Amino acid sequence: MTSDDALRSRIANNLERVRERMATAAARAGRSLESVRLLGVTKYSSLAETRVLFESGCHDLAESRPQDLWDKAKELTDPNLRWHFIGHMQRNKVRRTLPLLHLLHSLDSERLLLELESEAARVNLRLKVLLEINISGDETKTGLAPDSIEAVVEKALASPHIELCGLMGMAGLGTDNESARPYFERLRELRNKLQAKYATANLNELSMGMSGDFEAAIEAGSTMIRVGSALFE
């Protein structure tokens, strides 16, 4: 077996195992596997590994650094590939990044919202976004505080080139699959309250869950899980 064959086999096997875990978690929650989208997080992966993951059937890929997304998007041009951005977005990186995105998961301030709306209007597109919520209250993490988001929600819903689709969040530091569960439930409850208040909005998406805790996230209602190490180990 060549090194290329070994890489393909390893990633394909990992992808199959992750999907099996997803299916089991979804079944426990009375959900279908199709109700949860798998995002392959490629921020620590080479171009070759990223290409193999896509060719193995994972068509939603996520990056957290703009430069890495730019470089990989330049080489991986298949129209079926959907790029997600999950890291902190600096306003001076918006212009180059925005046209590449299927979904921005990390809208975390009014200032960023204004920049996104301005740039999306300039190139005449409608950008799908999620609000990033610091659901754990960890001061080292980015994201909006849960009690200060309504102003941003209202401005996003009033922005003609922004489509607010839901929320994104992470469990607290040092949590495992079970101890992460309350954070995910809290984010789901926050989304439900927002959906009830802003009835005309479609806040269907919940981006939560990573390699170590995605089963709990699925059981709590996640519609998108962000998995990196479990796909490449």
Secondary structure, DSSP 8 states (H G I E B T S, - for coil): --HHHHHHHHHHHHHHHHHHHHHHHHHHTT--GGGSEEEEE-TTS-HHHHHHHHHTT--EEEESSHHHHHHHHHH---TT-EEEE-S---GGGHHHHGGGEEEEEEE--HHHHHHHHHHHHHTT--EEEEEEE-TT--TTS-SB-GGG-HHHHHHHHT-TTEEEEEEEE---TT--TTTTHHHHHHHHHHHHHHHHHSTTS---EEE---TTTHHHHHHTT-SEEEE-HHHH-
